[in-house]
């Protein structure tokens, strides 16, 4: 199956070549639009919107002090089971 990024978009003769030389930012926007248009999960879409409008903190972004504290807590907490790890990361599952 062909993925979104593997598609070859043919140039039309009347269009300038610059129209197809998109920046990395435009490529990223196009990928986001494609994924958004392909999902019906309202909760995931709301989470994406919240992140874009900074209504929620981005997971995993810490100051040096916060990271040191999280590291100490993590190391003192012991090992997690595979099921616990999978459950934790499931909330950031790719759409």
BAZA-304371 format. One record per residue: x, y, z of N, C-alpha, C in turn; residue number from 1; residue in three letters. Coordinates in Angstrom, 3 decimals. Each point is the difference from the previous one (the first is absolute). Example, Ala and Ser with C-alpha at 12.3 -4.5 7.8 and 13.67 -1.06 7.14 Angstrom:
! BAZA-304371
+----------+----------+----------+----------+----------+----------+----------+----------+----------+------+------+
!   n_east !  n_north !     n_up !  ca_east ! ca_north !    ca_up !   c_east !  c_north !     c_up ! resi ! resn !
+----------+----------+----------+----------+----------+----------+----------+----------+----------+------+------+
!   13.190 !   -5.690 !    7.800 !   -0.890 !    1.190 !    0.000 !    0.900 !    1.200 !    0.000 !    1 !  ALA !
!   -0.350 !    1.050 !   -0.720 !    0.820 !    1.190 !    0.060 !   -0.770 !    1.090 !    0.730 !    2 !  SER !
+----------+----------+----------+----------+----------+----------+----------+----------+----------+------+------+
This chain:
! BAZA-304371
+----------+----------+----------+----------+----------+----------+----------+----------+----------+------+------+
!   n_east !  n_north !     n_up !  ca_east ! ca_north !    ca_up !   c_east !  c_north !     c_up ! resi ! resn !
+----------+----------+----------+----------+----------+----------+----------+----------+----------+------+------+
!    0.843 !   -1.189 !    0.000 !   -0.843 !    1.189 !    0.000 !    0.879 !    1.240 !    0.000 !    1 !  UNK !
!   -0.331 !    0.930 !   -0.808 !    0.771 !    1.228 !   -0.127 !   -0.349 !    0.947 !    1.139 !    2 !  UNK !
!    1.018 !    0.570 !    0.651 !   -0.262 !    0.944 !    1.081 !   -0.106 !    1.411 !   -0.563 !    3 !  UNK !
!   -0.484 !    0.901 !    0.837 !   -0.195 !    1.390 !   -0.402 !    1.294 !    0.630 !   -0.500 !    4 !  UNK !
!    1.116 !   -0.280 !    0.677 !    1.260 !    0.641 !   -0.365 !    0.637 !   -0.614 !   -1.233 !    5 !  UNK !
!   -0.463 !   -1.182 !   -0.413 !    0.604 !   -0.659 !   -1.153 !   -0.693 !    0.362 !   -1.311 !    6 !  UNK !
!   -1.119 !    0.703 !    0.077 !   -0.731 !    0.335 !   -1.225 !    0.817 !    0.945 !   -0.859 !    7 !  UNK !
!   -0.052 !   -0.241 !   -1.261 !    0.608 !    0.918 !   -0.957 !   -1.115 !    0.837 !   -0.593 !    8 !  UNK !
!    0.107 !    1.296 !    0.159 !   -1.027 !    0.894 !   -0.522 !    0.513 !    0.548 !   -1.327 !    9 !  UNK !
!   -0.672 !   -0.342 !   -1.115 !    0.481 !    0.470 !   -1.298 !   -0.184 !    1.508 !   -0.140 !   10 !  UNK !
!    0.994 !    0.638 !   -0.595 !   -0.077 !    1.436 !   -0.242 !   -0.860 !    0.251 !   -1.228 !   11 !  UNK !
!   -0.797 !    1.026 !    0.043 !   -0.750 !    0.416 !   -1.170 !    0.856 !    0.990 !   -0.769 !   12 !  UNK !
!   -0.094 !   -0.044 !   -1.295 !    0.837 !    0.842 !   -0.853 !   -0.174 !    1.477 !    0.315 !   13 !  UNK !
!   -1.198 !    0.423 !    0.326 !   -0.256 !    1.421 !    0.229 !    0.477 !    0.499 !    1.358 !   14 !  UNK !
!    0.411 !   -0.914 !    0.890 !    0.412 !    0.410 !    1.337 !    1.524 !    0.122 !    0.097 !   15 !  UNK !
!    0.470 !    1.029 !    0.701 !    1.454 !    0.168 !    0.146 !    0.581 !   -1.073 !    0.925 !   16 !  UNK !
!    1.246 !   -0.353 !   -0.218 !    0.670 !   -1.030 !    0.802 !    0.040 !    0.376 !    1.477 !   17 !  UNK !
!    0.049 !    1.304 !    0.297 !    0.063 !    0.430 !    1.398 !   -1.213 !   -0.452 !    0.800 !   18 !  UNK !
!   -1.114 !   -0.202 !   -0.673 !   -1.200 !   -0.437 !    0.697 !    0.183 !   -1.366 !    0.639 !   19 !  UNK !
!    0.948 !   -0.785 !   -0.477 !    0.222 !   -1.348 !    0.526 !    1.225 !   -0.088 !    0.895 !   20 !  UNK !
!    0.739 !    1.066 !    0.157 !    1.158 !    0.033 !    0.883 !   -0.424 !    0.554 !    1.353 !   21 !  UNK !
!   -0.827 !   -0.764 !    0.723 !   -0.519 !    0.478 !    1.275 !    1.069 !   -0.066 !    1.077 !   22 !  UNK !
!   -0.124 !    0.877 !    0.952 !    0.925 !    0.010 !    1.127 !   -0.329 !   -1.146 !    0.941 !   23 !  UNK !
!    0.891 !   -0.265 !    0.923 !   -0.239 !   -1.047 !    0.998 !   -1.242 !    0.323 !    0.827 !   24 !  UNK !
!   -0.232 !    1.271 !    0.260 !   -1.179 !    0.404 !    0.764 !   -1.280 !   -0.339 !   -0.751 !   25 !  UNK !
!   -0.047 !    0.311 !   -1.285 !   -1.190 !   -0.296 !   -0.791 !   -0.222 !   -1.506 !   -0.106 !   26 !  UNK !
!    1.072 !   -0.757 !   -0.129 !   -0.109 !   -1.459 !   -0.062 !   -0.592 !   -0.533 !    1.299 !   27 !  UNK !
!    0.460 !    0.527 !    1.109 !   -0.530 !   -0.415 !    1.299 !   -1.481 !    0.366 !    0.124 !   28 !  UNK !
!   -0.363 !    1.193 !   -0.423 !   -1.406 !    0.412 !    0.032 !   -0.851 !   -0.937 !   -0.860 !   29 !  UNK !
!    0.491 !   -0.355 !   -1.168 !   -0.731 !   -0.907 !   -0.888 !   -0.211 !   -1.365 !    0.643 !   30 !  UNK !
!    1.021 !   -0.505 !    0.678 !   -0.119 !   -1.292 !    0.686 !   -1.031 !    0.075 !    1.114 !   31 !  UNK !
!    0.027 !    1.099 !    0.768 !   -0.977 !    0.174 !    1.073 !   -1.429 !    0.052 !   -0.548 !   32 !  UNK !
!   -0.193 !    0.737 !   -1.053 !   -1.324 !    0.095 !   -0.612 !   -0.471 !   -1.372 !   -0.454 !   33 !  UNK !
!    0.889 !   -0.770 !   -0.607 !   -0.344 !   -1.343 !   -0.470 !   -0.425 !   -0.896 !    1.167 !   34 !  UNK !
!    0.758 !    0.034 !    1.083 !   -0.325 !   -0.832 !    1.170 !   -1.302 !    0.471 !    0.646 !   35 !  UNK !
!   -0.167 !    1.305 !    0.128 !   -1.211 !    0.550 !    0.611 !   -1.231 !   -0.381 !   -0.824 !   36 !  UNK !
!    0.107 !    0.107 !   -1.304 !   -1.133 !   -0.350 !   -0.859 !   -0.328 !   -1.490 !    0.054 !   37 !  UNK !
!    0.951 !   -0.811 !    0.405 !   -0.205 !   -1.441 !    0.037 !   -0.484 !   -0.544 !    1.326 !   38 !  UNK !
!   -0.181 !    0.842 !    1.005 !   -0.424 !   -0.500 !    1.308 !   -1.401 !    0.492 !    0.341 !   39 !  UNK !
!   -0.699 !   -0.832 !    0.740 !   -1.330 !    0.347 !    0.489 !   -0.013 !    0.076 !    1.530 !   40 !  UNK !
!    1.177 !   -0.166 !    0.625 !    0.106 !   -0.015 !    1.457 !    0.007 !    1.432 !    0.529 !   41 !  UNK !
!   -1.141 !    0.437 !    0.506 !   -0.154 !    1.378 !    0.458 !    0.947 !    0.333 !    1.147 !   42 !  UNK !
!    0.221 !   -0.966 !    0.902 !    0.876 !    0.238 !    1.145 !    1.443 !    0.261 !   -0.453 !   43 !  UNK !
!    0.490 !   -0.797 !   -0.948 !    1.366 !    0.203 !   -0.500 !    0.120 !    1.340 !   -0.719 !   44 !  UNK !
!   -1.016 !    0.345 !   -0.772 !    0.029 !    1.283 !   -0.690 !    0.018 !    1.159 !    0.992 !   45 !  UNK !
!   -0.767 !   -0.120 !    1.083 !   -0.015 !    1.047 !    1.023 !    1.360 !    0.103 !    0.685 !   46 !  UNK !
!    0.640 !   -1.151 !    0.260 !    1.331 !    0.006 !    0.614 !    0.996 !    0.710 !   -0.911 !   47 !  UNK !
!   -0.079 !   -0.269 !   -1.299 !    0.894 !    0.669 !   -0.957 !   -0.234 !    1.505 !    0.006 !   48 !  UNK !
!   -1.262 !    0.388 !    0.004 !   -0.330 !    1.415 !    0.027 !    0.497 !    0.666 !    1.275 !   49 !  UNK !
!   -0.176 !   -0.691 !    1.124 !    0.480 !    0.541 !    1.270 !    1.510 !    0.202 !   -0.017 !   50 !  UNK !
!    0.716 !   -0.954 !   -0.557 !    1.458 !    0.125 !   -0.076 !    0.385 !    1.173 !   -0.889 !   51 !  UNK !
!   -0.659 !    0.130 !   -1.145 !    0.322 !    1.098 !   -0.911 !   -0.286 !    1.365 !    0.609 !   52 !  UNK !
!   -1.033 !    0.071 !    0.835 !   -0.334 !    1.263 !    0.653 !    0.568 !    0.097 !    1.405 !   53 !  UNK !
!    0.874 !   -0.927 !    0.351 !    0.707 !   -0.013 !    1.275 !   -0.934 !   -0.001 !    1.200 !   54 !  UNK !
!   -1.145 !   -0.685 !   -0.132 !   -0.912 !   -0.118 !    1.125 !    0.470 !   -1.083 !    0.968 !   55 !  UNK !
!    0.820 !   -0.891 !   -0.505 !    0.586 !   -1.049 !    0.835 !    1.506 !    0.063 !   -0.186 !   56 !  UNK !
!    0.711 !   -0.461 !    1.012 !    1.446 !   -0.065 !   -0.137 !    0.367 !   -1.184 !   -0.887 !   57 !  UNK !
!    1.022 !    0.184 !   -0.799 !    0.496 !   -1.084 !   -0.831 !    0.643 !   -1.037 !    0.906 !   58 !  UNK !
!   -0.379 !   -1.269 !   -0.136 !    0.581 !   -1.022 !    0.878 !    1.504 !   -0.139 !   -0.219 !   59 !  UNK !
!    0.718 !   -0.143 !    1.090 !    1.434 !   -0.256 !   -0.099 !    0.883 !    1.223 !   -0.155 !   60 !  UNK !
!   -0.517 !    1.195 !    0.175 !    0.833 !    1.201 !   -0.079 !    0.218 !    0.504 !    1.424 !   61 !  UNK !
!    1.240 !   -0.068 !    0.443 !    0.341 !    0.342 !    1.375 !    1.147 !    0.998 !    0.033 !   62 !  UNK !
!    0.041 !    0.791 !    1.066 !    1.192 !    0.805 !    0.264 !    1.050 !   -0.969 !    0.548 !   63 !  UNK !
!    1.217 !    0.452 !    0.134 !    1.068 !   -0.868 !    0.524 !   -0.344 !   -0.504 !    1.399 !   64 !  UNK !
!   -0.549 !    0.890 !    0.831 !   -0.350 !   -0.377 !    1.372 !   -1.144 !   -1.018 !    0.021 !   65 !  UNK !
!   -1.014 !    0.256 !   -0.822 !   -1.133 !   -0.928 !   -0.076 !    0.445 !   -1.373 !   -0.509 !   66 !  UNK !
!    0.897 !    0.005 !   -0.987 !    0.486 !   -1.269 !   -0.538 !    0.770 !   -0.783 !    1.061 !   67 !  UNK !
!    0.848 !    0.702 !    0.751 !    0.762 !   -0.671 !    1.061 !   -0.941 !   -0.630 !    1.019 !   68 !  UNK !
!   -1.070 !    0.720 !    0.363 !   -0.972 !   -0.532 !    0.947 !   -0.739 !   -1.206 !   -0.585 !   69 !  UNK !
!   -0.422 !    0.091 !   -1.257 !   -0.689 !   -1.116 !   -0.657 !    0.904 !   -1.220 !   -0.096 !   70 !  UNK !
!    1.268 !    0.227 !   -0.282 !    0.959 !   -1.099 !   -0.093 !    0.159 !   -0.702 !    1.348 !   71 !  UNK !
!    0.118 !    0.782 !    1.065 !    0.111 !   -0.592 !    1.341 !   -1.257 !   -0.795 !    0.354 !   72 !  UNK !
!   -1.158 !    0.559 !   -0.284 !   -1.252 !   -0.701 !    0.272 !   -0.102 !   -1.286 !   -0.813 !   73 !  UNK !
!    0.421 !    0.078 !   -1.241 !   -0.051 !   -1.166 !   -0.884 !    0.915 !   -1.109 !    0.495 !   74 !  UNK !
!    1.216 !    0.368 !    0.354 !    0.966 !   -0.999 !    0.457 !   -0.406 !   -0.615 !    1.330 !   75 !  UNK !
!   -0.673 !    0.771 !    0.848 !   -0.406 !   -0.534 !    1.302 !   -1.306 !   -0.794 !   -0.084 !   76 !  UNK !
!   -0.700 !    0.120 !   -1.120 !   -1.301 !   -0.642 !   -0.147 !    0.051 !   -1.462 !   -0.385 !   77 !  UNK !
!    1.126 !   -0.511 !   -0.395 !    0.089 !   -1.397 !   -0.411 !   -0.342 !   -0.186 !   -1.464 !   78 !  UNK !
!   -0.136 !   -1.243 !   -0.403 !   -0.273 !   -0.334 !   -1.392 !   -1.498 !   -0.084 !   -0.264 !   79 !  UNK !
!   -0.388 !    0.386 !   -1.197 !   -1.399 !   -0.108 !   -0.423 !   -0.150 !   -1.267 !   -0.832 !   80 !  UNK !
!   -1.185 !   -0.554 !    0.042 !   -0.271 !   -1.166 !   -0.839 !   -0.203 !    0.469 !   -1.433 !   81 !  UNK !
!    0.097 !   -0.910 !   -0.941 !   -0.217 !    0.336 !   -1.403 !   -1.405 !    0.570 !   -0.200 !   82 !  UNK !
!   -0.985 !   -0.572 !    0.688 !   -1.385 !    0.486 !   -0.107 !   -0.114 !    1.440 !    0.502 !   83 !  UNK !
!    0.694 !    0.326 !    1.099 !   -0.039 !    1.367 !    0.528 !    0.644 !    0.986 !   -0.968 !   84 !  UNK !
!    1.107 !   -0.410 !   -0.597 !    0.684 !    0.867 !   -0.971 !   -0.892 !    0.224 !   -1.219 !   85 !  UNK !
!   -0.600 !   -1.081 !   -0.513 !   -0.883 !    0.121 !   -1.163 !   -1.197 !    0.895 !    0.300 !   86 !  UNK !
!   -0.582 !   -0.134 !    1.176 !   -1.146 !    0.825 !    0.385 !    0.398 !    1.472 !    0.082 !   87 !  UNK !
!    1.185 !    0.267 !    0.534 !    0.472 !    1.378 !    0.128 !    0.164 !    0.658 !   -1.369 !   88 !  UNK !
!    0.623 !   -0.715 !   -0.948 !    0.278 !    0.581 !   -1.308 !   -1.195 !   -0.063 !   -0.943 !   89 !  UNK !
!   -1.023 !   -0.725 !    0.353 !   -1.189 !   -0.110 !   -0.876 !   -0.675 !    1.334 !   -0.225 !   90 !  UNK !
!    0.108 !    0.921 !    0.958 !   -0.661 !    1.297 !   -0.168 !    0.650 !    0.846 !   -1.077 !   91 !  UNK !
!    1.207 !   -0.341 !   -0.441 !    0.652 !    0.734 !   -1.089 !    0.096 !   -0.850 !   -1.260 !   92 !  UNK !
!   -0.886 !   -0.975 !   -0.103 !    0.004 !   -0.898 !   -1.141 !   -0.152 !    0.792 !   -1.294 !   93 !  UNK !
!    0.711 !   -0.415 !   -1.017 !   -0.065 !    0.668 !   -1.312 !   -1.374 !   -0.213 !   -0.579 !   94 !  UNK !
!   -0.519 !    1.057 !   -0.577 !   -1.367 !   -0.063 !   -0.570 !   -0.078 !   -0.981 !   -1.128 !   95 !  UNK !
+----------+----------+----------+----------+----------+----------+----------+----------+----------+------+------+
